[in-house]
Amino acid sequence: MQTEPKKSLVGEEYEVEVGPVAHGGHCIARTDEGQVLFVRHALPGERVIARVTDGEEGARFLRTDAVEILTPSKDRVEAPCPFSGPGKCGGCDWQHAAPGAQRRLKAEVITEQLSRLAGLTPEEARWDGTVEPAPGDKVPKGEVPAWRTRVQYAIDAEGRVGLRKHRSHDIQPVDHCLIAAPGVSELGIEKRDWPQIATVEAIAATGSNDRQVVLTPRPGGRLPIVELDKPVSVLRVHEKDGGIHRVHGRPFVRERAADRTWRVGNSGFWQVHPKAADLLVEAVMQGLMPKKGDMALDLYCGVGLFAGALADRVGEKGAVLGIESSKRAVEDARHNLQDLDRVRIEHGKVEQVLPRTGISDVDLIVLDPPRAGAGRQTVAHLASLGARRIAYVACDPAALARDVKYFAGEGYVPRRMRAFDLFPVTHHVECVVILERATKGS
């Protein structure tokens, strides 16, 4: 028996009172009939007209945009970017919120996730409830910091530069991205057309003048001659295998952090905010307090940032093992730390490689897992190693809260937590939690 297709509600409008912020860059509202709405471009306490962008009759919730603000919040500002707003670029979530309000919204999301998924209050998580701005990011109301050192531009069918719209493959043409770091903007990518190209990723290294673009041609497309406003290395994504190949210049950029220079190749992972790497290393090392002779793990280690910082502190009698699933990142990490005999970097997934090492006890652990988190099985294995302290670095508060709950089940509880606004005007936030074995009365 065939069921009737449900009626799309896209385009329907509702006048609603906007409720609390939710994880994902939107707020929650309800229609008079009780239907849940996820509302973008709104702020808590506002009364708005919300237009449905995704959803059908009977859906658990509807995605909407606030297309008219009837009663504005005191935290509302005019979006500095002309490409921000309903139906436009999806890269920023909070252009319409004052800088301090953005950080409060992020703090509310972290608080809600900790409560719902870990059963913890901020006090129990040993967190003061604030989201700390990066140095230099405090800007006046109505301005945004230019922080993004890696920008993925989308190219439309006419070869024009743009950015993706929210939850869409559609492209919003742009002539300037306000949050792009100066090193990206100075390349002049938005000034020219890119025929036969699907995406252009621009990278501006921190601490060196290295600039790189990674081009993805359209199927069957040819690479253009790249002439930009500054010297730049060019890489391309191969159509057949998806691999990244050097066209000219260096296949890597040199980043500077934690008193070292780091080679990061083939558009590999590095923190996007120019202050992020140093900030996170400082937070992790202050929390772990490494000692000479410690044995430490750096899991999901990338190009070796935390492994290098640990190695400097555990001394020649200590040891550090890093594990990373990206083959290129492992090559870079081994190159970056080749002067440190006490560091070993292994290639593979943490959950597969770590059991094979035969390691049964360690002093310290750092883990910086992907957005999905580490998961129950990996957490259980880590807890069995008896580390004195564990530093968990997280870019997703939901995954963090779930894993913190798993750690609690294995006897580890938060001793300190900090949150950093390393992605201004977006909903993303970075957290560092230091975990220790629970003691009686803790």
QUIKANOR-V721515 format. One line per field, one symbol per residue. phi: phi as a letter, one per 40 degrees, with the letter a starting at -180 (. if undefined). psi: psi as a letter, one per 40 degrees, with the letter a starting at -180 (. if undefined). A space follows every 50 residues. Layout:
BEGIN
phi = ???
psi = ???
END
This chain:
BEGIN
phi = .cccccccbdgcbbcbcccccbchgabbabcdcgccbcbcgbbdgcbbcb bcbaibdgccabcabccabcbcccccbcdcccbchdgbdccbbbdcbddc cdccccccccdcccccbbgbcdcccfbcgbbcccdgccbcdgbbccbccb bccbbcccgccabcccfaccbcdbbabccccdcccccgcccbcbcgbcab cbbbccgaccbabbbbccdgcbccccbbcbdacbbbccccbgcbbccagc cabbbbafgbbbcbbfgccadcccccdcccccccccccfcbdgcbbbbbf cfchdcdcccccccgcccabbbbaccccccdcccccbccbccbbbbcicd cccdcccgcbaacbbbbbccdcgcgcccdccccccgdcabbbbbbbcccd cccccccccbgbbcbabbbbccbdgbccabbbbcbbdcbdgc
psi = hhihiihieheiihhihhaiiihefiihiiideehhhhhifiiheihihh hhehiiheidihhiihehhdhiieehihhdheehiheahedidfdeiidd dddddddddddddddddefiidddefheeihhiiheehiiheiiigeheh hhiihideeihaiiihfieihhhiehhdehiddddedfdeeiigieidih hhhhiheiehiihhhhiiheiihihhhieihiihiihhddeeihihdiai eiihihiffihhhhiffihihdhdedddddddddddddgiiheihihhif ebeedddddddddeadeaihhihhdhddddddddddfeegdehhhihihd eddddedeheiidihhhgiideadiddddddddeefidihhhhhehdddd dddddddddeehihdiiihhgegieieiihihhhiihiihe.
END
